[in-house]
Amino acid sequence: MTTEESTSYSGAMIMLTATNYTLWRPRMEDLLSCKDLFDPIEAKGKNPDPTKELE
């Protein structure tokens, strides 16, 4: 592990940098999925802004 990798490593997740997105993305998806946080936020039929129409 290089110095850059060891300093950017935080727990089970590596820090996103300008050069490691292809490595970071699947790890972040797995981490969020394991914590049951990967699903998108849904309004569940409620319109948070009554001035706009629901699509």
DSSP file (Angstrom, degrees, kcal/mol; ACC not computed):
  #  RESIDUE AA STRUCTURE BP1 BP2  ACC     N-H-->O    O-->H-N    N-H-->O    O-->H-N    TCO  KAPPA ALPHA  PHI   PSI    X-CA   Y-CA   Z-CA
    1    1 A M              0   0    0      0, 0.0     2,-0.0     0, 0.0     0, 0.0   0.000 360.0 360.0 360.0 131.6    0.0    0.0    0.0
    2    2 A T     >  -     0   0    0      1,-0.1     4,-2.4     4,-0.0     5,-0.2  -0.281 360.0-105.6 -78.2 169.2    1.4    3.4   -1.0
    3    3 A T  H  > S+     0   0    0      1,-0.2     4,-2.1     2,-0.2     5,-0.2   0.892 121.6  53.2 -61.1 -40.0    1.5    6.4    1.3
    4    4 A E  H  > S+     0   0    0      1,-0.2     4,-1.6     2,-0.2    -1,-0.2   0.919 110.5  46.7 -62.4 -43.7   -1.4    8.0   -0.5
    5    5 A E  H  > S+     0   0    0      1,-0.2     4,-0.7     2,-0.2    -2,-0.2   0.905 112.5  49.3 -65.6 -41.4   -3.6    4.8   -0.1
    6    6 A S  H  < S+     0   0    0     -4,-2.4     3,-0.3     1,-0.2    -1,-0.2   0.842 112.9  46.7 -69.9 -31.7   -2.8    4.5    3.5
    7    7 A T  H  < S+     0   0    0     -4,-2.1    -1,-0.2     1,-0.2    -2,-0.2   0.762 113.8  47.9 -80.6 -23.9   -3.5    8.1    4.3
    8    8 A S  H  < S+     0   0    0     -4,-1.6     7,-2.2    -5,-0.2     2,-0.5   0.479  87.0 105.9 -93.3  -1.6   -6.8    8.1    2.3
    9    9 A Y  E  <  -A   14   0A   0     -4,-0.7     2,-0.5    -3,-0.3     5,-0.2  -0.661  45.5-179.8 -82.0 126.2   -8.0    4.8    3.9
   10   10 A S  E >   -A   13   0A   0      3,-2.3     3,-2.0    -2,-0.5     2,-0.2  -0.887  54.2 -61.8-130.8 100.4  -10.8    5.4    6.4
   11   11 A G  T 3  S-     0   0    0     -2,-0.5    -1,-0.0     1,-0.3     0, 0.0  -0.439 115.8 -17.1  64.5-127.5  -12.2    2.4    8.2
   12   12 A A  T 3  S+     0   0    0     -2,-0.2     2,-0.4    -3,-0.1    -1,-0.3   0.425 129.4  69.6 -90.6   0.2  -13.8    0.0    5.6
   13   13 A M  E <  S-A   10   0A   0     -3,-2.0    -3,-2.3    18,-0.0     2,-0.2  -0.947  73.2-134.7-125.8 139.9  -14.0    2.7    2.9
   14   14 A I  E     -A    9   0A   0     -2,-0.4     2,-0.3    -5,-0.2    -5,-0.2  -0.624  33.9-104.7 -87.0 150.7  -11.3    4.4    0.9
   15   15 A M        -     0   0    0     -7,-2.2     2,-0.3    -2,-0.2    -7,-0.1  -0.552  36.0-113.8 -75.5 135.4  -11.5    8.2    0.4
   16   16 A L        +     0   0    0     -2,-0.3     2,-0.2     8,-0.1    -1,-0.1  -0.516  42.7 173.8 -70.4 130.9  -12.7    9.3   -3.0
   17   17 A T    >   -     0   0    0     -2,-0.3     3,-0.5    -3,-0.0     4,-0.2  -0.729  48.5 -93.8-126.8 179.4  -10.0   11.1   -5.0
   18   18 A A  T 3  S+     0   0    0     -2,-0.2     3,-0.1     1,-0.2    -2,-0.1   0.667 122.2  38.8 -68.8 -16.0   -9.7   12.4   -8.5
   19   19 A T  T 3  S+     0   0    0      1,-0.1    -1,-0.2     2,-0.1     3,-0.2   0.485 106.9  57.9-115.6  -3.6   -8.1    9.2   -9.7
   20   20 A N    X>  +     0   0    0     -3,-0.5     4,-2.8     1,-0.1     3,-0.8   0.150  59.2 117.0-119.3  22.8   -9.9    6.3   -7.9
   21   21 A Y  H 3> S+     0   0    0      1,-0.2     4,-2.9    -4,-0.2    -1,-0.1   0.888  76.4  55.7 -57.6 -42.1  -13.6    6.6   -8.8
   22   22 A T  H 34 S+     0   0    0      1,-0.2    -1,-0.2     2,-0.2    -2,-0.1   0.798 116.0  38.4 -65.1 -27.0  -13.7    3.2  -10.6
   23   23 A L  H <> S+     0   0    0     -3,-0.8     4,-0.9     2,-0.1    -2,-0.2   0.842 118.1  49.1 -84.4 -39.4  -12.4    1.5   -7.4
   24   24 A W  H  X S+     0   0    0     -4,-2.8     4,-2.6     1,-0.2     5,-0.2   0.887 100.1  64.0 -70.0 -42.7  -14.4    3.7   -5.0
   25   25 A R  H  X S+     0   0    0     -4,-2.9     4,-2.5     1,-0.2     5,-0.2   0.913 103.9  42.4 -56.4 -54.3  -17.8    3.4   -6.6
   26   26 A P  H  > S+     0   0    0      0, 0.0     4,-2.2     0, 0.0    -1,-0.2   0.864 115.3  51.8 -64.6 -31.7  -18.5   -0.4   -6.2
   27   27 A R  H  X S+     0   0    0     -4,-0.9     4,-2.4     2,-0.2    -2,-0.2   0.907 110.7  47.4 -67.8 -40.5  -17.1   -0.3   -2.7
   28   28 A M  H  X S+     0   0    0     -4,-2.6     4,-2.8     2,-0.2     5,-0.2   0.905 110.9  51.7 -66.3 -40.9  -19.4    2.6   -1.7
   29   29 A E  H  X S+     0   0    0     -4,-2.5     4,-2.4    -5,-0.2    -2,-0.2   0.922 111.8  46.9 -60.8 -44.0  -22.4    0.8   -3.3
   30   30 A D  H  X S+     0   0    0     -4,-2.2     4,-2.6     2,-0.2    -2,-0.2   0.919 112.5  49.5 -63.0 -44.2  -21.5   -2.4   -1.3
   31   31 A L  H  X S+     0   0    0     -4,-2.4     4,-1.5     1,-0.2    -2,-0.2   0.931 113.7  44.9 -62.3 -46.4  -21.1   -0.4    1.9
   32   32 A L  H  <>S+     0   0    0     -4,-2.8     5,-3.5     1,-0.2     6,-0.7   0.883 112.9  51.8 -65.4 -37.9  -24.4    1.5    1.5
   33   33 A S  H ><5S+     0   0    0     -4,-2.4     3,-1.5    -5,-0.2    -2,-0.2   0.910 107.6  51.6 -64.6 -42.7  -26.2   -1.7    0.5
   34   34 A C  H 3<5S+     0   0    0     -4,-2.6    -1,-0.2     1,-0.3    -2,-0.2   0.825 112.0  46.8 -63.3 -31.7  -24.9   -3.5    3.7
   35   35 A K  T 3<5S-     0   0    0     -4,-1.5    -1,-0.3    -5,-0.2    -2,-0.2   0.309 115.7-117.8 -92.4   8.7  -26.2   -0.7    5.8
   36   36 A D  T < 5S+     0   0    0     -3,-1.5    -3,-0.2    -5,-0.1    -2,-0.1   0.870  85.9 113.4  56.2  41.8  -29.5   -0.7    3.9
   37   37 A L      < +     0   0    0     -5,-3.5    -4,-0.2    -6,-0.1    -5,-0.1   0.268  43.9  89.3-119.7   7.1  -28.9    2.8    2.7
   38   38 A F        +     0   0    0     -6,-0.7    -5,-0.1    -5,-0.1    -6,-0.1   0.745  62.0  96.5 -82.6 -24.0  -28.5    2.2   -1.0
   39   39 A D  S    S-     0   0    0     -7,-0.2     3,-0.1     1,-0.1     2,-0.0  -0.343  83.5-104.8 -67.7 146.4  -32.2    2.5   -2.0
   40   40 A P        -     0   0    0      0, 0.0     2,-0.4     0, 0.0    -1,-0.1  -0.311  36.5-102.3 -67.7 155.0  -33.3    5.9   -3.4
   41   41 A I        -     0   0    0      2,-0.0     2,-0.4     3,-0.0     3,-0.0  -0.636  41.5-160.5 -77.0 133.0  -35.3    8.2   -1.2
   42   42 A E        -     0   0    0     -2,-0.4    -3,-0.0     1,-0.1    -1,-0.0  -0.919  24.7-147.6-119.9 143.9  -39.0    8.1   -2.1
   43   43 A A    >   -     0   0    0     -2,-0.4     3,-1.5     2,-0.0    -1,-0.1   0.616  33.8-139.9 -80.4 -13.4  -41.7   10.6   -1.4
   44   44 A K  T 3   -     0   0    0      1,-0.3     3,-0.1     3,-0.0    -2,-0.0   0.893  69.1 -46.9  52.9  47.1  -44.3    7.7   -1.3
   45   45 A G  T 3  S+     0   0    0      1,-0.3     2,-0.4     0, 0.0    -1,-0.3   0.332 110.4 120.3  84.8  -8.1  -47.0    9.6   -3.1
   46   46 A K    <   -     0   0    0     -3,-1.5    -1,-0.3     2,-0.0     3,-0.1  -0.760  58.8-138.9 -92.5 135.8  -46.6   12.8   -1.0
   47   47 A N        -     0   0    0     -2,-0.4     7,-0.0     1,-0.2     5,-0.0  -0.833  10.5-165.0 -93.5 109.0  -45.7   16.0   -2.9
   48   48 A P  S    S+     0   0    0      0, 0.0    -1,-0.2     0, 0.0    -2,-0.0   0.741  84.2  46.6 -67.7 -21.3  -43.2   17.9   -0.7
   49   49 A D  S >  S-     0   0    0      3,-0.1     3,-2.1     1,-0.1     0, 0.0  -0.896  70.0-166.9-121.6 100.1  -43.8   21.1   -2.8
   50   50 A P  T 3  S+     0   0    0      0, 0.0    -1,-0.1     0, 0.0     4,-0.1   0.636  84.3  66.9 -65.6 -11.7  -47.5   21.7   -3.3
   51   51 A T  T 3  S+     0   0    0      2,-0.1     2,-0.3    -4,-0.0    -2,-0.0   0.613  96.6  65.3 -81.7 -10.4  -46.8   24.3   -6.0
   52   52 A K  S <  S-     0   0    0     -3,-2.1     2,-0.2    -5,-0.0    -3,-0.1  -0.855  84.2-120.5-113.2 148.4  -45.4   21.6   -8.3
   53   53 A E        -     0   0    0     -2,-0.3     2,-0.3     1,-0.1    -2,-0.1  -0.561  27.4-114.0 -82.0 146.8  -47.3   18.7   -9.9
   54   54 A L              0   0    0     -2,-0.2    -1,-0.1     1,-0.1    -7,-0.1  -0.603 360.0 360.0 -74.4 141.6  -46.2   15.1   -9.2
   55   55 A E              0   0    0     -2,-0.3    -1,-0.1     0, 0.0    -2,-0.0   0.440 360.0 360.0 -89.5 360.0  -44.9   13.4  -12.4
